[in-house]
């Protein structure tokens, strides 16, 4: 009986860690896109200032 409990626990811990990795990757992607957008915004402000 304890063996089936440990197997169930292992499966649930594996299942619960995967969404966390997905969320972390999602925020990493959002962060990278935000940085890129900020850099492009700075560049466009410099270009418009030159006009």
C-alpha positions in Angstrom: 0.0 0.0 0.0 2.8 2.4 0.8 4.4 1.6 -2.5 1.3 2.8 -4.4 1.2 6.0 -2.4 4.8 6.8 -3.2 4.2 6.2 -6.9 1.2 8.5 -6.8 3.2 11.1 -5.0 6.0 10.9 -7.5 3.6 11.3 -10.4 1.9 14.3 -8.8 5.2 16.0 -8.0 6.4 15.5 -11.6 3.1 16.9 -12.8 3.2 20.0 -10.5 6.8 20.9 -11.5 6.1 21.0 -15.2 3.7 23.9 -15.1 6.1 25.8 -13.0 8.8 25.4 -15.6 6.3 26.5 -18.3 5.4 29.6 -16.3 9.1 30.4 -15.8 9.8 30.0 -19.5 6.7 32.1 -20.3 7.9 35.0 -18.0 11.4 34.7 -19.4 10.0 35.1 -22.9 7.8 38.0 -21.9 10.8 39.6 -20.2 13.0 39.2 -23.3 10.2 40.7 -25.5 9.8 43.6 -23.1 13.5 44.4 -23.2 13.5 44.3 -27.0 10.4 46.5 -27.2 12.1 49.0 -24.8 15.2 49.0 -27.0 13.2 49.6 -30.2 11.3 52.4 -28.5 14.5 54.1 -27.5 15.8 53.7 -31.0 12.6 55.1 -32.5 12.7 58.1 -30.1 16.3 58.8 -31.3 15.2 58.6 -34.9 12.3 60.9 -34.4 14.4 63.4 -32.6 16.8 63.5 -35.6 13.9 64.5 -37.8 
